Amino acid sequence: MNSKGTIKKVAGPLVIAEGMKDANMFDVVRVSEQRLIGEIIEIHEDQASIQVYEETSGLGPGAPVESTGVPMSVELGPGLIGSIYDGIQRPLEKIMEVTGGNLLKRGIEVPSLDRDKKWHFVPSVQAGASVEEGDVIGTVKESQIVTQKIMVPVGIKGTLESIAEGDYNITQTVATIKTENGSRKDLTLMQRWPVRRGRPYKQKLSPDKPLVTGQRVIDTFFPIAKGGTAAVPGPFGSGKTVVQHQLAKWAEADIVVYIGCGERGNEMTDVLNEFPELKDPKSGFSLMERTVLIANTSDMPVAAREASIYTGITIAEYFRDMGYSVALMADSTSRWAEALREMSGRLEEMPGEEGYPAYLGSRLAQFYERAGRVQALGSDGREGALSVIGAVSPAGGDISEPVTQATLRIVKVFWSLDSALAYKRHFPAINWLTSYSNYLDTIGGWFDAAVEGGDWMALRQQLMNLLQDESVLEEMVQLVGMDALSAPDRLKMEAARSIREDFLHQDAFHEVDTYTSLNKQHLMMQLVLKFYEQAGDALEKGASIEKLIAMPVREDIGRFKYTAEDKLDEAYKRINEELNKEIQQIIAEKEDF
């Protein structure tokens, strides 16, 4: 039932309306004659507090408010891929066509999915078949990369009465189901789903496979599982956005959903300009052929920021239910938390730490908990994964602030971006001493089994030990100087420098170095450790530490990361032989002396 009321008070994006006793919590409402879109977030007797997703200037008491009777929902169907939406799934390109300008006009009503475009539907079941919720009844080729599976909506089960191949728009009936109670349901290519409710699945599976990203510091040291959660906190200029772009481009995901939540307009413009031009490395087509963008810049109404994260994750869950691996990038959850804080302040709720609402932690948890590797609904046992990577922008880079701390309590991977590393031009600026991944125990076995040699985790541990030893020795060097160190300790420092500069430093803009396969990462780890082990043996035989450090082959080890994938074995063999030869030569020179 539609409830109608009138505005009593306006406070920025918060509107209080009276006469709304028949409305429900989280109903979508239309405010004033301009029909601004809003959502009920609090009800007190017949008064409803509404967060309005558009600019409220010019509104006043007495203006009409009408509830639509349905919760905030998104449209799911063909047409999502390659689209650019705002925080409440309004198609920005379509709005630009309608209004002829670059700025969003208030009260504009444009459907999220194109109602006129025809899609070719190919059935995958025949009339007479028994179907249940989540079953795939047919497919639509949505882009050159993505085939969308048309699924039976949640809550519908029965016998397929009719289904036909053909060209349909998203509102035309493609199939009819006779349900168990005898009623008929017409199925279209489109579904609607409330954004604040997670889409159901049969069961959640253990995250035991990694999401391979081709970024060495992530895959080797701090891997994320498929269906896992990660946070990238870092101060301004430390490379959060480039890390997220690299993951969007290279991570082993079929679909990418990128949410620009409250980011600066020029940063979002970079994303919108770059993504269509980026070539998808797997297919050779534009990256937009498997991407959905949600652009909610810092100058857009603050309340829509709060909705943008739910809009994005609901779209991501829809593709997960088809059996795809989906990567969702949220940039940044700090701006989303600021929107929560502003609305909470206007509602006059009791503030928590630093003015954030007391429910900040639980809201963040609700968002991240929607990630996971799942067995989708339906009788075919499809498996899908939704991995969530959230950027956090703590003010002044202080990770002790509430949003970062609440996020770290929830996520299992922490990539700590360090401004000191960024100033030294070391990118990705992920600090190897403060970052962590809690997935190592569950996915370590996968790495050992998948990469030739079976020693991935052992090599990783050796590299990590060297880096930790270096941080201890670094303090001594600052006190007494490098010359006071013993030869084995100097060698340790050199090996750690090699790990930092040759292995962890990765150039996102270099055509070869931008992506490193697991096989290449394994060979690189072996080369660095072979230098360390063989030079250590040579030291025991009395070789000079200066000569070992100055070996020409070290330059080759450093440049191995620029070797193309098809020339790896040959280059690895040559460097190995060169290393043995130079070590033997240094030992022989010592004996001659």
N, C-alpha and C positions, 0 to 999 in steps of 0.2 A: 504494500500500500504506500502510495506517495504521500509524504507528509509535507505540509506547507507552513512556513512561518515567516517571521520578519526579523530584520537585523535590529539588535538592541545596542550593540557596542562593536567598534572596530579598533583593534590595536595591532597595527602592522599587518602581518599575514594571518593574525588570529581574528576571527569574527565570531561574536556570540549572538545566537538567534534564539528567539522565544517562540512558543507555539509549536514545538517540535516533538510532542510527546509520543508520536507514533514512529519516530525515526529510530534507527538502530546504530549501535557503535560501528564505526568504520564505514558507514554508508557514504556513497559519493553524493554530493549535493551540488546544485547550481545556484549561484549567489547573484542577486540583483537582475535587472533587465539585461545586463551584458552577459549573463549566464557564465560567470566565472566558475571554474571547476574547483571544488574543495572536498574535504573529507572530515567526517565527524570524529573527533578524538576524545571527547568527554561529554557525558550527558548528566545533567543535574535537574531533576524534576522535568519541566517542559523546556528547559534551556539546553541548547547544544553548543559546545565549543567546536568551531570548524577551522581547520587549517586550510587556507586558500592557496592554491598552487600558482596563482597569478598575482600580478600587481594590484593592490587594493586601493590605490589612491582614487579619491572621488566617491568612494562608497560612504553611505551615511545611514543612520537609524531609520527604520521604516521600510527599507528596500526589501523586496520579497526574497525568500530562500525556499528552494524546493528540493526535497530529497528524491533521489532516483530509486531508492529502495534496494540497490545492489552495492556490494563492496567494491573497492578499487580493484579493477581487474585489467589484465592485458589480453590482447588478441593474439592467438598463436596459430600460425598456419603459413602457407607459402607466401613469400614476400618479405619475410623477416631478414633473410641473408642480404647483406650489402646495404641495409637501411641505416639511416642515421636518425635517432629519436631524441626527444628531450626526456626529462626525468619521469614523465607520466605517459610515455609512449605516444607522443604526438610526432608524426613524421616531419622533420624539419624541412626537407627538400620540397615536400608537397605543399607545406604551409608557405614556403617562399614563392612557389608558383602561383598559389592562390592570392597572396597579398602583394606580390610584386616587390617586396622589400626584404631587407636583411633582418629586420627586427620582428620579434613575435608580437602579433596584435592580440589584445585581450579578448577572451570569450570566443575565440575562433574554434569551430568544431570541424575537424578533419578526421576521418576514420584512420586508425593506425595502419590497417592493411588496405591496399588498393582494391576497391569493389569492382572495378571494370576489367582489370587484367584477367585474361583467360589462362588457365594452367592445364596441361595435358595430364589427365589422371589415368593411371594404369592399375587395374584391380589385381590383387594378389590372392584373392579368395573368390569362390563362386557362390552364387545365390543358393540358399539351402544350407549353407555351412553354419555351424554353431560358433558364436563368437562371444568373448568376454571382454571386460574393460582392459584396455591396453593392447589388445590384439591389433596387428597391422592388417588393414584391409586393402591397402594399395599404396602406390608411390607417385610422387610428383618430382620431376627433375627441376630443382629450384635454381641452381646455378651450374656452371660447368664442373664444379667439384662436388656440390652437395645435392644428394637426393633426399627429399623429405618424405618420411614415412607417415602416412595418414592413419592415425590410431583411433580405436573405439574410445570415446570419452569415458572418464571415470564414472562408475555407478551405472553403466548400461551393459546388459547381458541378454543374449537371446539368439534368435535365428535370423540370418540375413535373408530378407525377402527379395530385394532387388539390388543390383550393382551393375554399373555399366561404364565401359571405357569412353573417354571423350574429353572435350575441352570445356572446362567449367570455370566460372569465377568462384570466389571463396564463399559466397552465400547460397549457391545453387546446391540442390540435393544430389549427392553422388551415390548414396546407398540408403536403404531403409531396413531397419531392424524391428522385428516383432519381439517385444520383451516377454519375459516369463509370465507377466500378469496380463498379457494380451494386448497391451497398448503398442502403438507404432512410434518409432523414433526416426526422424529423418537426419541423416548425417551429412554435414558439409565438410569442406576442406579446412574449416576454421573451428577452433575451440576458444572458449574464454576461461580464464583462471584467476581467482583472487590472489593478488601479489603477496599478501601477508601470510598465506598458508602454503607450506611446502607441498610439492606434488608427491603423491604417494608412490611407493614401490613395494616389491615383494619382500626383499630383505637387503640389509646392508652387508657388504662383503669386506673382508679384511684388506687393508691397503698394502698389498705385498708386491706390487710392481712399481718401478719408478716412473715418473714423468721425465723422460730424457729431454734435456733442453739444449745440449751442445755447448753450454757454458761451463767451463772446467771447474771453477770454484764451486758451482752449484752441484753438478753431477758427481764430482769426486768427493768433495768435503761435506756439503750440506744438501743432500738430495731431497726432493719432495716426491711423495708417492702419488700415483694416479688416484685422484679422488681425495688428495690431501689438502691441507691448509698451510699457507705461509704468509708471513708479514715482512714487509720491507720498510722499516722505519729509517729515516735519514734526514739530515738537515737540508736546507735549500742548497742546490748546486752539487749534491753528492751523487747524482746520477740515477735517482729512482725511476724516472720516466724512461730513460734509455734501457735500464734493466727490464722494465715491463714491455717495452717495444721488442727487445730481443726475445723475451719469452713468448710474446704473441707471435713472432715470426717463426721461431725455431722449435718451440716446445712440441712434443709429440701429441698434438691435439687436433681433432678433426674440425672443431668449431671454436672460434674465439669470440667472447663477449667482452667488450672493453667499455667500462663505465668511467667517464670523466666526471667525477662528482665534486663540484665546487672548485675545480681547477681554474687557473687563469685562462682567459679567453685565448691569448696568443698561444699558450701551450696546447690547448684543445685544437686550435687551428692547425698547428704542426701535425697533430695526429690525423686530422681529417684530410690534410694534404698528402701526408706520407703514406697512409695505409693503402689508398687506391693505387699508388705508384709502386709500392713494395711488391716484389715478385714472390709468390708462394714457392719456397724451394722444392716442395714435393711435387707440385703439379705444373709449375711454370706460369700459372695464371696470376692475376692480381690477388693480393691477400684479402681484398674486400669480398672475393667470391666465397669466403668461408667465415666472414666476420659480421657481427652486429655491433654497431657503435651507439652508445648512449651519451649524449653531450649535454652536460648540465653545468654550465660555467658559473663562476662566482658572481656574475652580475645578473643571473636569472633569479627569480624569487626563491627565497631560502627554503620554504616548505617543500618545494618540488625536489630539492636535494635529498630530503629525508626519504622520499618515495623512490628515487632513482635506483638505489641499491636493490630494493625489492623487485622493481621492474626488471632489472638486469638478471637477477638470479632466477627469477621465474622463467624467463626466456631460455636461460642456460639449462634449467631442469627439463624443459620441454625437449631440447635436443638430446639431453642425457637419456631421457626415456625412450628415444629412438634407437639407443645402443651406441651413441657416439661418445668419444672422449672429448669433453668440453673444458676449456680453460677460461676462467673468468678473472679479469683484471679490474680491481676497484682502485681508482686513483683520485682522491684519497679518502680513506675512512675518517680522517681527522676533520675534514670539511663537513662530512655527514654528521659527525658527533657535535660539531658547532651548531648545525641546524637543529639538532635535538635540544641542545642547551638553550638556544634562542626561544624555541617553542615552549620549553619547560618553564622558562622565566616568565613568558607572557601568560602562562596558565597559573602562575604564582605557586608552583609546586615547591616543596622544600628542596633547596639545592644540596647536592653532594659535594664531593671534592672538586675544587676549582670551579664551582658553579655548574658542573655537569649534573644531569639528573641522576638520582640514586639508581635508576634502572639502566644506566649506560652499559654496564657489564653484561646484563642479561640480554639486552637488545643486540649487542655485538655477538654474543654466543648464539642467539637465534639465527643470525645471518651466517656465521661460519659453519654452524652445525648442518646447514643445508648442503654442504659439500659431501662428497663420498663416492665410493665405487659401489654400485647397486645392481641387483637383479631387478629389471624393470617389470611392471605389470604386463600380463599377457601370457599366452600359453607357450611361446617359443623360447622362453628363458633368456631373453636378450640381456647383455651386460653393458651398462653405461657408466661413465665416470665424470664427475664434476669436480675439478680442482679449483680452489679459490686462492688468489694471490692478492692480498690487500696492501697497498702502500699507505704508510702512516707518515704524516708531516708534523712531527712535534715542534712546537715553537722553540726556536733557538737550538734545535737539535737535542733537547733535553728528554731522554727516553724514560725519565722517572715520572713524566706527567701521566694523568689518568688514562687517556685513550691508549697510549702505547702499552702501559702496564696491563690494562684490561685485555688488550689484544693478545699479549704474550701469555696470559693465563689460558687462552683458548687454543691458539694455533700451535702446530707441532714443529714448524720450521721458522727460524728467525735469521734473516739475512741482515746483519747489522751494517748499514752504510756509514762510513767513517769520513768525516770532512778532512781529517789529516791526510788520509790516503788520496782523497780527491785533489787536494792541493799539490800533492806530489805527482799528480797526473797518473796515478795507479787506478785503472778501471778494469773491471767493475770494482768499485771501492768497498767491497764486502770484507769486513774485518774478520780474519780467520781465527782470532783468539776470543772474540765475544759472540760470534754467531754459533748456532747449533741446529741440529736436525734430530728429532726424536724418532724418525722413521728408519734409522740405520739398522736397528735390530731386526726389523721385519723385512727390509728389502736388501740387506747386505748379501744374503744367500743368492738372491736373483743376480746381482752383479757378478759374484764368483762363478755362477753357472753360465751366464750369458757371454762373458768375455773370456777369450782364450787364455789359458794359463791358470785360471781358478784362484788367483792370488790378489784379486782387486782390493779386498778389504785389508789384507796384510800390508800391501804397498801404501794404501791410504793412511794406515796407522803410522807407518814409518815416516811418511812426509809430515804428518801432524806432529809427531814427536820432535822432529828436527825444528819445526817452526816454534814449538813451545820452548825447546832448549834455547833457541836463538833469543827469545824475549828475555830469558834469564841472563844470558851472556851479554845482551845489549846493555843491561844496567851496569855490569862490570866494566864494559868498554867505556861507557860514559864517565865512570869514576877514574879508571886507571889507564885508559887508552888501549888500542888494539895490540900493541907490541907486548903488553903484559900477559896476553893469553898464550896458553900452550899451543903447540902445533895442531893437535887433534881438535881443540876448541876453535881454532882459526878455520880449520877445514869445515867444521860444523857450520860456522857462520857463512862460509862461502856456499855450502850446499843449500842452506836456507835461503840465501840471496838468489840462488839459481831457481829454487821453487817459486819464490815471489815474482822474479822478473821474467823467467822463461815459461813458467807453468800457470801461475795465477793471473798474471797480467794478460788481458785479452782485448784485442782491438775490434770493437763492434763494427767499425767501418772498413775493415780490411776484407777483401773478397774471400780469402781462404781462412783467416783467423777468426772470422765472425762466428763460425760453427765448427766444433770439434767432435768427431764421432767418438763413441766409447772406446773403440779399438785404438784410435790415435791417442786418446787420453792415457790409455794403458801403456802404450809405447813411450810416451813422454815421461810418465812416472818412472818407468824402468830405466830410461837414459839418465835421469837426474840421480837416481839411487845407485846406478852402476858407477857413475863418476865418483860418488861419495865413498862407496865400498872399495873400489879399486885404488883410489887415492889414499884411503885409510891403510890398505895393505902395504902400499908403497912407502907410506910414512914409517910403518913398523920396520921396514927394511932400510930405513935411514935416508929416504929421499927428501929433497928440499921442499918445504911447504911453498916457498915463493915460486919455484918452477912448476909445481902441481897446479897452483892457482892460475899461472900464466899460460897454461896449455892452449894452443890454438884451437883444439877440438871443442873447447867450451863455447866458442862462438857458434860452431855448428850445432851444438846441443840447443843453444838459445834460439837458433833460426829454424829448428825442426818444426816449430808450430806453423811456419809459413809454407810447409810442404803440402802439396795437393794430395788428396786421399789415394789416388791411384799410384803414387810414387813412394808411399810410406815405407814398404818393406825394403825396397832398394836403399833408400836414404838411411833407414835404421841400421841396416847391415854395414853400410859404409862408415857411419859414425862410430859404430861399435868397434870395427877393425881399427879405425884411426885412434880411438881411445886406448885400446890395448897396445898399439904400437908406440904411442907417445909415452904411456906409463912405463913400458919396458925400457924405452930410451932413457928416461929420467933415472930409473933404477940403475941402468948400465953406466950412465955418466957418474953416478955416485960411487959405483964400484971402481971405475977407472981412477977417480980422484983418490 
